[in-house]
Amino acid sequence: MSVQVSNRSLRAALTKAWGSFETWEKDFRRTGLSLAGGSGWVILAYNLHTRSLHNHWAWDHMHGAAAGVPILALDIYEHSFHMDYGTQAAKYIDACFRNLDWEAADRRYAQAVGAT
């Protein structure tokens, strides 16, 4: 399921980093699905040191990528989806993507890039 992104700078950066927005989205979703039934967060972060975007997994609230500024975060702890989606984490991820505030993500990305 491809998502239309209203902002251009984050989408352009994702396309540049992954070759296409769809490739980034597949990687982000795949990371989330690998955690389904487990625990953790999937985070799209901007690395202040390398000035690049990365998807990564954080297994708790205290650990994240060094020098990473979160742009998007997806809670994939079981409690975040199990009541509404049961074991169907993919449907939960679909719903999250349909409800992402891309303008807010674009602002966070612009702020992170401006900090370097």
Rosetta blueprint (number, residue, H / E / L):
1 M L
2 S L
3 V L
4 Q L
5 V L
6 S L
7 N L
8 R L
9 S H
10 L H
11 R H
12 A H
13 A H
14 L H
15 T H
16 K H
17 A H
18 W H
19 G L
20 S L
21 F H
22 E H
23 T H
24 W H
25 E H
26 K H
27 D H
28 F H
29 R H
30 R H
31 T H
32 G H
33 L H
34 S H
35 L H
36 A L
37 G L
38 G L
39 S L
40 G L
41 W E
42 V E
43 I E
44 L E
45 A E
46 Y E
47 N E
48 L L
49 H L
50 T L
51 R L
52 S E
53 L E
54 H E
55 N E
56 H E
57 W E
58 A E
59 W L
60 D L
61 H L
62 M L
63 H L
64 G L
65 A L
66 A L
67 A L
68 G E
69 V E
70 P E
71 I E
72 L E
73 A E
74 L E
75 D E
76 I L
77 Y L
78 E H
79 H H
80 S H
81 F H
82 H H
83 M H
84 D H
85 Y H
86 G L
87 T L
88 Q L
89 A H
90 A H
91 K H
92 Y H
93 I H
94 D H
95 A H
96 C H
97 F H
98 R H
99 N L
100 L L
101 D L
102 W H
103 E H
104 A H
105 A H
106 D H
107 R H
108 R H
109 Y H
110 A H
111 Q H
112 A H
113 V H
114 G H
115 A L
116 T L
